[in-house]
Amino acid sequence: MPGRRQMAKLVAAAVLLMLAGLTGARAQDYPARTVTIIVPFAAGGPADITGRIVADIFSRHLGQKFVVENVGGAGGTIGALRAARAAADGYTILSGHLGTNALASAFYPNLGYDPRKDFAPIGLTAEYPELLVVRKDFPASNLKEFVAYARSNASKLNVGHAGLGSVSYIGCLLLNSAIGIKPAMVPFTGTAPVLNAMLAGEIDYECDPVLGTLSQVRAGNVKALAVAAKKRSPMLPDVPTSHEQGLPEFDCAPFYGVFAPSGTPQPIIDKLAEALNKGLSEESVQKRLADLGADIVEPNRRGPKALADLVKSESDRLMPILKAAAGK
């Protein structure tokens, strides 16, 4: 007869095997009901549209409803916090981005969640190069002229953004740091109100993914001065990049990716990652993302590890710059 200690070990091992079997069974049946994708921003913007593309991919490839829930506020961190605190069972996941899942702690010291420890990466969805846009009558027609004017008139300038930690805030903070200025940063509830303020002459410039201001740029109601990337945007091929114009420090293409609460069973993570990868390989999905001004994610940059590596590299690259620029 085995002793008490040995018996306890045998019981513990049996329990672990049983739990592993249950986890495997749950993963095999996943998803058995509707899954919520939290988009931590208001409806209508790039984050929301991207999240809905993701929901459609999962719904089609996993045969269950994936519904988007918009939970905005505090630069996306309210929605991200809700996702981080959700049950780690795969039925609440997050469509987050550079701000919520890599850089938020630079702006919110009492964040309530750890972007790296409290989420399990599923996969990169897209990257959206940012665009520097100025009001129609702004006295600059290219990035060099903008830099000269901004340095001489920094105290008079108003910069619009969609909230502390939003990609529009991060982009212009990076630009301001590269130039060496600290103009007034004016918060709004989203990028659409920022654009409206610019059209009304209340805001001098903003930085946001290309799609956000594309129609107004094409209509000539605002001016696009630079794409914050190494290559030009197919949507605005006549707008030169920051690298072309001698300001490579202004390089900002925020990533959008899918995350689950930490502790979500690996088989569920793998199932979601596989479905996302299949969807991103579809021509129709690639066209939808390209029409939004996104850079299409190559197959070797998809999946949990690639997203984890990207979160780390962007955090390491940008966190020191943003903390210094924000005066923290």
C-alpha positions, 0 to 999 in steps of 0.5 A: 500500500502506498504511503500518505505522501505518495497517495497525495501525489497520485491524487494531485497528478490525477486531478491535474490530468483531469483538469488538462482533459477538461481544458482540452475538451473545452478547447476542442469545443471552442467556441460553443457560444457567442464571443465578445471582442472588446474594441476599446474605442468609439464606433466608426474609427480605424480601431472599430473598423479593424475590430469588425474585420477581425470579428467577421474573420473569426465568425466565418472560420470558427462557425460562431458569432463574434460580436464587437463591444465598443468600450471607449475612454482613457485612450482605450485603457478602460476597455483594455482593463475590462478585457484583462479582468475577463474570464480567461476562457476565450469568450472575451478577447481584445482588439487592441493596439500600440497604445493599449497593449504596449505604451499605455503605462507611459501615460497612465501610471495607475493603469490597473493592468500590465500590458505585457503580463495580463494579456496573451497575444493572439496575432497582429491584424494590421499596421496603419502608418500615420499622416501629419495633417495641417489646417488648409491655411497653415503656413507650410507646404512640406515637412521642412517648412512645417518644422521651421514654422513649428519651432518658431511658433510652438507656443501658439500651436494647438494639436488635436488628439483622441485622448491621452495614449491614443494613436493620434496622441502618440504620433504627434508626441513623437513628432513634437519630440523629434522637432523639439517643441511642446505645443498645446495638446488638445484632447477630444473624444475621438479623431472625427471631432479633431478633424471637425475642429481643424476644419473650423480652424481651432486645431493647427495639426494632427497625426492619425492613420491615413484613413481618418483624414483621407477624404478631407485631404483629397477634397483639399479641405486640409493639407497632408504634409508627411507619411510617418513611414519609410514608404509612401501610402498607396492611398496618397502616393503624392505625399512624401514620407518623413524619411524622404523629408529628413525626419526619420525620427517621425516613424509611427505605424501603430499596430492593431492586434488581437489579445486574450486575457492571460491564462487563456488555455493555449489550445484556444489561443492557437485556434484563434491564431490559426483562424486569424491567419487564414482570414488575413490570407484572403484577398477580400480581407487584404483589400478591405485592410488596404482600403483603410490604408493599412500595411498588410501583415506578411505570413511570417509576422503573424501569430502569438510570438510575432505579436509578442516580439512586436509589442516588446520592440515597439515598447522598447523603442518608443517608451523612453521617448514618450515618457521624456516628451510627456515629462514623466 
